[in-house]
Amino acid sequence: MAPSCRRTGPVCPAHRGRGFHRLLLPGGVPGRLARADHPDPGVRHCVALAFPAHLAGHPDVLAALLRLADDPAPLARTNALHALTRCPTDTPALRDVLAARLTDPRFDARLEASAALALRGDERGTPVLDEIRRGIKNRSSRGAGRLEDLHYRLRARTPGV
């Protein structure tokens, strides 16, 4: 298989867009899975973005997202964690990966990990969500929109609310 990206450093936004387009071309899930461990962080970021719609029917996708959730590239890691918030699967191994990201240096990764745990009813994410809520001053504050989305998703999963 020919590599989808010839660069070894971070990918510029225009190049990343072309790489993402290639991920959506024929080859489907197997082609994306083959790129999940690509040496270019921009390609791994695109792979994490390309998976959410395919989670339910492909257990290999979940395994790839669990690996990407521990990726050294912050965007790949954050997007993998975001995809895991939409994943219907709930296993102890998945929860452990999410819990490990609660202390991530990247704000968005901590928010996604705590959101995914909260949506699974796991209390380990609650202190991080509370900390993020305390830091929000108005609707323009970082994380405000994502927390609002999470609030409605949690209400929709709670019977009688």
Rosetta constraint file for C-alpha pairs under 8 A:
AtomPair CA 4 CA 19 HARMONIC 6.50 0.50
AtomPair CA 4 CA 22 HARMONIC 7.24 0.50
AtomPair CA 4 CA 43 HARMONIC 7.80 0.50
AtomPair CA 5 CA 19 HARMONIC 6.82 0.50
AtomPair CA 5 CA 40 HARMONIC 7.30 0.50
AtomPair CA 5 CA 43 HARMONIC 7.22 0.50
AtomPair CA 7 CA 11 HARMONIC 7.33 0.50
AtomPair CA 7 CA 40 HARMONIC 6.92 0.50
AtomPair CA 8 CA 39 HARMONIC 6.81 0.50
AtomPair CA 8 CA 40 HARMONIC 5.38 0.50
AtomPair CA 9 CA 40 HARMONIC 6.39 0.50
AtomPair CA 9 CA 41 HARMONIC 7.53 0.50
AtomPair CA 10 CA 40 HARMONIC 6.84 0.50
AtomPair CA 10 CA 41 HARMONIC 6.23 0.50
AtomPair CA 10 CA 42 HARMONIC 6.03 0.50
AtomPair CA 11 CA 15 HARMONIC 6.06 0.50
AtomPair CA 11 CA 16 HARMONIC 5.72 0.50
AtomPair CA 11 CA 40 HARMONIC 7.66 0.50
AtomPair CA 11 CA 41 HARMONIC 7.51 0.50
AtomPair CA 11 CA 42 HARMONIC 5.21 0.50
AtomPair CA 12 CA 16 HARMONIC 6.02 0.50
AtomPair CA 13 CA 17 HARMONIC 6.18 0.50
AtomPair CA 14 CA 18 HARMONIC 6.63 0.50
AtomPair CA 15 CA 19 HARMONIC 6.27 0.50
AtomPair CA 16 CA 20 HARMONIC 6.09 0.50
AtomPair CA 16 CA 42 HARMONIC 6.08 0.50
AtomPair CA 16 CA 43 HARMONIC 7.12 0.50
AtomPair CA 16 CA 46 HARMONIC 7.37 0.50
AtomPair CA 17 CA 21 HARMONIC 6.21 0.50
AtomPair CA 18 CA 22 HARMONIC 6.37 0.50
AtomPair CA 19 CA 23 HARMONIC 6.46 0.50
AtomPair CA 19 CA 43 HARMONIC 6.52 0.50
AtomPair CA 19 CA 46 HARMONIC 7.22 0.50
AtomPair CA 20 CA 24 HARMONIC 6.68 0.50
AtomPair CA 20 CA 43 HARMONIC 7.40 0.50
AtomPair CA 20 CA 46 HARMONIC 5.30 0.50
AtomPair CA 20 CA 47 HARMONIC 7.56 0.50
AtomPair CA 20 CA 50 HARMONIC 7.77 0.50
AtomPair CA 21 CA 25 HARMONIC 6.68 0.50
AtomPair CA 23 CA 27 HARMONIC 7.99 0.50
AtomPair CA 23 CA 28 HARMONIC 7.68 0.50
AtomPair CA 23 CA 31 HARMONIC 7.19 0.50
AtomPair CA 23 CA 32 HARMONIC 6.08 0.50
AtomPair CA 23 CA 46 HARMONIC 7.55 0.50
AtomPair CA 23 CA 47 HARMONIC 7.16 0.50
AtomPair CA 23 CA 50 HARMONIC 7.32 0.50
AtomPair CA 24 CA 28 HARMONIC 6.83 0.50
AtomPair CA 24 CA 50 HARMONIC 7.44 0.50
AtomPair CA 26 CA 31 HARMONIC 7.98 0.50
AtomPair CA 27 CA 31 HARMONIC 4.73 0.50
AtomPair CA 27 CA 32 HARMONIC 7.52 0.50
AtomPair CA 28 CA 32 HARMONIC 6.48 0.50
AtomPair CA 29 CA 33 HARMONIC 6.00 0.50
AtomPair CA 29 CA 54 HARMONIC 7.67 0.50
AtomPair CA 29 CA 61 HARMONIC 7.78 0.50
AtomPair CA 30 CA 34 HARMONIC 6.19 0.50
AtomPair CA 31 CA 35 HARMONIC 6.69 0.50
AtomPair CA 32 CA 36 HARMONIC 6.43 0.50
AtomPair CA 32 CA 47 HARMONIC 6.05 0.50
AtomPair CA 32 CA 50 HARMONIC 7.71 0.50
AtomPair CA 33 CA 47 HARMONIC 7.78 0.50
AtomPair CA 33 CA 60 HARMONIC 7.68 0.50
AtomPair CA 33 CA 61 HARMONIC 6.87 0.50
AtomPair CA 33 CA 64 HARMONIC 6.86 0.50
AtomPair CA 34 CA 38 HARMONIC 7.78 0.50
AtomPair CA 35 CA 43 HARMONIC 7.12 0.50
AtomPair CA 35 CA 44 HARMONIC 6.79 0.50
AtomPair CA 35 CA 47 HARMONIC 6.84 0.50
AtomPair CA 36 CA 43 HARMONIC 7.81 0.50
AtomPair CA 36 CA 44 HARMONIC 5.49 0.50
AtomPair CA 36 CA 47 HARMONIC 5.98 0.50
AtomPair CA 36 CA 48 HARMONIC 7.75 0.50
AtomPair CA 36 CA 64 HARMONIC 6.33 0.50
AtomPair CA 36 CA 68 HARMONIC 7.35 0.50
AtomPair CA 37 CA 44 HARMONIC 6.73 0.50
AtomPair CA 38 CA 43 HARMONIC 6.52 0.50
AtomPair CA 38 CA 44 HARMONIC 6.15 0.50
AtomPair CA 39 CA 43 HARMONIC 7.94 0.50
AtomPair CA 39 CA 44 HARMONIC 7.88 0.50
AtomPair CA 40 CA 44 HARMONIC 6.60 0.50
AtomPair CA 41 CA 45 HARMONIC 6.06 0.50
AtomPair CA 41 CA 73 HARMONIC 5.86 0.50
AtomPair CA 41 CA 76 HARMONIC 6.96 0.50
AtomPair CA 42 CA 46 HARMONIC 6.30 0.50
AtomPair CA 42 CA 76 HARMONIC 7.63 0.50
AtomPair CA 43 CA 47 HARMONIC 6.20 0.50
AtomPair CA 44 CA 48 HARMONIC 6.28 0.50
AtomPair CA 44 CA 68 HARMONIC 7.54 0.50
AtomPair CA 44 CA 76 HARMONIC 5.77 0.50
AtomPair CA 45 CA 49 HARMONIC 6.41 0.50
AtomPair CA 45 CA 73 HARMONIC 7.86 0.50
AtomPair CA 45 CA 75 HARMONIC 5.84 0.50
AtomPair CA 45 CA 76 HARMONIC 3.87 0.50
AtomPair CA 45 CA 77 HARMONIC 7.60 0.50
AtomPair CA 45 CA 79 HARMONIC 6.93 0.50
AtomPair CA 46 CA 50 HARMONIC 6.13 0.50
AtomPair CA 46 CA 76 HARMONIC 7.45 0.50
AtomPair CA 47 CA 51 HARMONIC 6.49 0.50
AtomPair CA 47 CA 76 HARMONIC 7.95 0.50
AtomPair CA 48 CA 52 HARMONIC 7.73 0.50
AtomPair CA 48 CA 65 HARMONIC 6.73 0.50
AtomPair CA 48 CA 68 HARMONIC 7.10 0.50
AtomPair CA 48 CA 76 HARMONIC 6.00 0.50
AtomPair CA 48 CA 77 HARMONIC 7.93 0.50
AtomPair CA 48 CA 79 HARMONIC 5.55 0.50
AtomPair CA 48 CA 80 HARMONIC 4.96 0.50
AtomPair CA 48 CA 83 HARMONIC 7.27 0.50
AtomPair CA 49 CA 79 HARMONIC 6.01 0.50
AtomPair CA 49 CA 80 HARMONIC 7.23 0.50
AtomPair CA 49 CA 83 HARMONIC 7.49 0.50
AtomPair CA 51 CA 55 HARMONIC 6.53 0.50
AtomPair CA 51 CA 61 HARMONIC 6.97 0.50
AtomPair CA 51 CA 83 HARMONIC 7.11 0.50
AtomPair CA 52 CA 83 HARMONIC 5.03 0.50
AtomPair CA 52 CA 84 HARMONIC 7.68 0.50
AtomPair CA 52 CA 86 HARMONIC 6.94 0.50
AtomPair CA 52 CA 87 HARMONIC 7.35 0.50
AtomPair CA 54 CA 58 HARMONIC 6.50 0.50
AtomPair CA 54 CA 61 HARMONIC 7.35 0.50
AtomPair CA 55 CA 59 HARMONIC 7.12 0.50
AtomPair CA 55 CA 61 HARMONIC 6.02 0.50
AtomPair CA 55 CA 62 HARMONIC 6.33 0.50
AtomPair CA 55 CA 87 HARMONIC 6.16 0.50
AtomPair CA 55 CA 88 HARMONIC 7.95 0.50
AtomPair CA 56 CA 87 HARMONIC 6.99 0.50
AtomPair CA 56 CA 88 HARMONIC 6.77 0.50
AtomPair CA 56 CA 89 HARMONIC 7.58 0.50
AtomPair CA 58 CA 62 HARMONIC 7.05 0.50
AtomPair CA 59 CA 63 HARMONIC 6.54 0.50
AtomPair CA 60 CA 64 HARMONIC 6.25 0.50
AtomPair CA 61 CA 65 HARMONIC 6.14 0.50
AtomPair CA 62 CA 66 HARMONIC 6.13 0.50
AtomPair CA 63 CA 67 HARMONIC 6.41 0.50
AtomPair CA 64 CA 68 HARMONIC 6.16 0.50
AtomPair CA 65 CA 69 HARMONIC 5.94 0.50
AtomPair CA 65 CA 80 HARMONIC 5.37 0.50
AtomPair CA 65 CA 81 HARMONIC 7.65 0.50
AtomPair CA 65 CA 83 HARMONIC 7.68 0.50
AtomPair CA 65 CA 84 HARMONIC 7.34 0.50
AtomPair CA 66 CA 70 HARMONIC 6.99 0.50
AtomPair CA 66 CA 80 HARMONIC 7.42 0.50
AtomPair CA 66 CA 94 HARMONIC 7.18 0.50
AtomPair CA 66 CA 97 HARMONIC 6.96 0.50
AtomPair CA 67 CA 71 HARMONIC 6.66 0.50
AtomPair CA 68 CA 76 HARMONIC 6.32 0.50
AtomPair CA 68 CA 77 HARMONIC 5.52 0.50
AtomPair CA 68 CA 80 HARMONIC 5.77 0.50
AtomPair CA 69 CA 76 HARMONIC 7.35 0.50
AtomPair CA 69 CA 77 HARMONIC 4.49 0.50
AtomPair CA 69 CA 78 HARMONIC 6.98 0.50
AtomPair CA 69 CA 79 HARMONIC 7.96 0.50
AtomPair CA 69 CA 80 HARMONIC 5.19 0.50
AtomPair CA 69 CA 81 HARMONIC 5.63 0.50
AtomPair CA 69 CA 97 HARMONIC 7.45 0.50
AtomPair CA 69 CA 101 HARMONIC 7.98 0.50
AtomPair CA 70 CA 77 HARMONIC 6.04 0.50
AtomPair CA 70 CA 97 HARMONIC 7.93 0.50
AtomPair CA 70 CA 101 HARMONIC 7.96 0.50
AtomPair CA 71 CA 76 HARMONIC 6.46 0.50
AtomPair CA 71 CA 77 HARMONIC 5.21 0.50
AtomPair CA 72 CA 77 HARMONIC 7.17 0.50
AtomPair CA 73 CA 77 HARMONIC 6.19 0.50
AtomPair CA 74 CA 78 HARMONIC 6.00 0.50
AtomPair CA 74 CA 106 HARMONIC 7.02 0.50
AtomPair CA 74 CA 109 HARMONIC 7.85 0.50
AtomPair CA 75 CA 79 HARMONIC 6.03 0.50
AtomPair CA 76 CA 80 HARMONIC 6.08 0.50
AtomPair CA 77 CA 81 HARMONIC 6.25 0.50
AtomPair CA 77 CA 109 HARMONIC 6.98 0.50
AtomPair CA 78 CA 82 HARMONIC 6.16 0.50
AtomPair CA 78 CA 108 HARMONIC 6.34 0.50
AtomPair CA 78 CA 109 HARMONIC 4.66 0.50
AtomPair CA 78 CA 112 HARMONIC 7.08 0.50
AtomPair CA 79 CA 83 HARMONIC 6.16 0.50
AtomPair CA 80 CA 84 HARMONIC 6.28 0.50
AtomPair CA 81 CA 85 HARMONIC 6.55 0.50
AtomPair CA 81 CA 98 HARMONIC 7.55 0.50
AtomPair CA 81 CA 109 HARMONIC 6.66 0.50
AtomPair CA 81 CA 112 HARMONIC 5.65 0.50
AtomPair CA 81 CA 113 HARMONIC 6.00 0.50
AtomPair CA 81 CA 116 HARMONIC 7.72 0.50
AtomPair CA 82 CA 86 HARMONIC 7.13 0.50
AtomPair CA 82 CA 112 HARMONIC 5.44 0.50
AtomPair CA 82 CA 113 HARMONIC 7.69 0.50
AtomPair CA 82 CA 116 HARMONIC 7.82 0.50
AtomPair CA 83 CA 87 HARMONIC 6.54 0.50
AtomPair CA 84 CA 116 HARMONIC 6.58 0.50
AtomPair CA 85 CA 112 HARMONIC 6.91 0.50
AtomPair CA 85 CA 113 HARMONIC 7.65 0.50
AtomPair CA 85 CA 115 HARMONIC 6.68 0.50
AtomPair CA 85 CA 116 HARMONIC 4.29 0.50
AtomPair CA 85 CA 117 HARMONIC 7.92 0.50
AtomPair CA 85 CA 119 HARMONIC 7.29 0.50
AtomPair CA 86 CA 116 HARMONIC 7.79 0.50
AtomPair CA 90 CA 94 HARMONIC 6.54 0.50
AtomPair CA 90 CA 95 HARMONIC 7.29 0.50
AtomPair CA 90 CA 120 HARMONIC 7.10 0.50
AtomPair CA 91 CA 95 HARMONIC 6.33 0.50
AtomPair CA 92 CA 96 HARMONIC 6.11 0.50
AtomPair CA 93 CA 97 HARMONIC 6.34 0.50
AtomPair CA 94 CA 98 HARMONIC 6.33 0.50
AtomPair CA 95 CA 99 HARMONIC 6.02 0.50
AtomPair CA 95 CA 117 HARMONIC 6.69 0.50
AtomPair CA 95 CA 122 HARMONIC 7.99 0.50
AtomPair CA 96 CA 100 HARMONIC 6.14 0.50
AtomPair CA 97 CA 101 HARMONIC 6.69 0.50
AtomPair CA 98 CA 102 HARMONIC 6.87 0.50
AtomPair CA 98 CA 113 HARMONIC 5.01 0.50
AtomPair CA 98 CA 114 HARMONIC 7.32 0.50
AtomPair CA 98 CA 116 HARMONIC 7.22 0.50
AtomPair CA 98 CA 117 HARMONIC 6.76 0.50
AtomPair CA 99 CA 113 HARMONIC 6.83 0.50
AtomPair CA 99 CA 114 HARMONIC 7.55 0.50
AtomPair CA 99 CA 117 HARMONIC 7.50 0.50
AtomPair CA 99 CA 124 HARMONIC 6.81 0.50
AtomPair CA 99 CA 125 HARMONIC 7.15 0.50
AtomPair CA 100 CA 104 HARMONIC 7.80 0.50
AtomPair CA 101 CA 109 HARMONIC 6.84 0.50
AtomPair CA 101 CA 110 HARMONIC 6.03 0.50
AtomPair CA 101 CA 113 HARMONIC 5.98 0.50
AtomPair CA 102 CA 109 HARMONIC 7.70 0.50
AtomPair CA 102 CA 110 HARMONIC 4.88 0.50
AtomPair CA 102 CA 111 HARMONIC 7.84 0.50
AtomPair CA 102 CA 113 HARMONIC 6.02 0.50
AtomPair CA 102 CA 114 HARMONIC 6.35 0.50
AtomPair CA 102 CA 125 HARMONIC 7.04 0.50
AtomPair CA 102 CA 128 HARMONIC 6.91 0.50
AtomPair CA 103 CA 110 HARMONIC 6.44 0.50
AtomPair CA 104 CA 109 HARMONIC 6.30 0.50
AtomPair CA 104 CA 110 HARMONIC 5.64 0.50
AtomPair CA 105 CA 109 HARMONIC 7.89 0.50
AtomPair CA 105 CA 110 HARMONIC 7.71 0.50
AtomPair CA 106 CA 110 HARMONIC 6.52 0.50
AtomPair CA 107 CA 111 HARMONIC 6.24 0.50
AtomPair CA 108 CA 112 HARMONIC 6.14 0.50
AtomPair CA 108 CA 143 HARMONIC 7.53 0.50
AtomPair CA 109 CA 113 HARMONIC 6.08 0.50
AtomPair CA 110 CA 114 HARMONIC 6.06 0.50
AtomPair CA 110 CA 128 HARMONIC 7.33 0.50
AtomPair CA 111 CA 115 HARMONIC 6.00 0.50
AtomPair CA 111 CA 128 HARMONIC 7.46 0.50
AtomPair CA 111 CA 129 HARMONIC 6.89 0.50
AtomPair CA 111 CA 132 HARMONIC 7.59 0.50
AtomPair CA 111 CA 143 HARMONIC 7.54 0.50
AtomPair CA 112 CA 116 HARMONIC 6.07 0.50
AtomPair CA 113 CA 117 HARMONIC 6.29 0.50
AtomPair CA 113 CA 125 HARMONIC 7.26 0.50
AtomPair CA 114 CA 118 HARMONIC 6.10 0.50
AtomPair CA 114 CA 124 HARMONIC 7.60 0.50
AtomPair CA 114 CA 125 HARMONIC 4.14 0.50
AtomPair CA 114 CA 126 HARMONIC 6.83 0.50
AtomPair CA 114 CA 128 HARMONIC 6.32 0.50
AtomPair CA 114 CA 129 HARMONIC 6.19 0.50
AtomPair CA 115 CA 119 HARMONIC 6.13 0.50
AtomPair CA 115 CA 125 HARMONIC 6.96 0.50
AtomPair CA 115 CA 129 HARMONIC 7.41 0.50
AtomPair CA 115 CA 150 HARMONIC 6.68 0.50
AtomPair CA 116 CA 120 HARMONIC 6.45 0.50
AtomPair CA 117 CA 121 HARMONIC 6.37 0.50
AtomPair CA 117 CA 122 HARMONIC 5.06 0.50
AtomPair CA 117 CA 123 HARMONIC 7.18 0.50
AtomPair CA 117 CA 124 HARMONIC 7.03 0.50
AtomPair CA 117 CA 125 HARMONIC 5.53 0.50
AtomPair CA 118 CA 122 HARMONIC 5.45 0.50
AtomPair CA 118 CA 123 HARMONIC 6.56 0.50
AtomPair CA 118 CA 124 HARMONIC 7.98 0.50
AtomPair CA 118 CA 125 HARMONIC 5.95 0.50
AtomPair CA 118 CA 126 HARMONIC 6.82 0.50
AtomPair CA 118 CA 154 HARMONIC 7.78 0.50
AtomPair CA 119 CA 153 HARMONIC 7.69 0.50
AtomPair CA 119 CA 154 HARMONIC 6.21 0.50
AtomPair CA 125 CA 129 HARMONIC 6.32 0.50
AtomPair CA 126 CA 130 HARMONIC 6.07 0.50
AtomPair CA 127 CA 131 HARMONIC 6.15 0.50
AtomPair CA 128 CA 132 HARMONIC 6.22 0.50
AtomPair CA 129 CA 133 HARMONIC 6.08 0.50
AtomPair CA 130 CA 134 HARMONIC 6.18 0.50
AtomPair CA 131 CA 135 HARMONIC 6.48 0.50
AtomPair CA 132 CA 136 HARMONIC 6.63 0.50
AtomPair CA 132 CA 143 HARMONIC 7.51 0.50
AtomPair CA 133 CA 144 HARMONIC 7.94 0.50
AtomPair CA 133 CA 147 HARMONIC 7.75 0.50
AtomPair CA 136 CA 141 HARMONIC 5.39 0.50
AtomPair CA 136 CA 142 HARMONIC 7.06 0.50
AtomPair CA 136 CA 143 HARMONIC 7.45 0.50
AtomPair CA 136 CA 144 HARMONIC 6.40 0.50
AtomPair CA 137 CA 141 HARMONIC 6.07 0.50
AtomPair CA 138 CA 144 HARMONIC 7.39 0.50
AtomPair CA 139 CA 144 HARMONIC 5.60 0.50
AtomPair CA 139 CA 145 HARMONIC 7.01 0.50
AtomPair CA 140 CA 144 HARMONIC 6.76 0.50
AtomPair CA 143 CA 147 HARMONIC 6.07 0.50
AtomPair CA 144 CA 148 HARMONIC 6.24 0.50
AtomPair CA 145 CA 149 HARMONIC 6.28 0.50
AtomPair CA 146 CA 150 HARMONIC 6.14 0.50
AtomPair CA 147 CA 151 HARMONIC 6.04 0.50
AtomPair CA 148 CA 152 HARMONIC 6.52 0.50
AtomPair CA 149 CA 153 HARMONIC 6.28 0.50
AtomPair CA 150 CA 154 HARMONIC 6.03 0.50
AtomPair CA 151 CA 155 HARMONIC 6.28 0.50
AtomPair CA 152 CA 156 HARMONIC 6.12 0.50
AtomPair CA 153 CA 157 HARMONIC 6.44 0.50
AtomPair CA 154 CA 158 HARMONIC 6.35 0.50
AtomPair CA 155 CA 159 HARMONIC 8.00 0.50
AtomPair CA 155 CA 161 HARMONIC 6.22 0.50
AtomPair CA 156 CA 161 HARMONIC 7.45 0.50
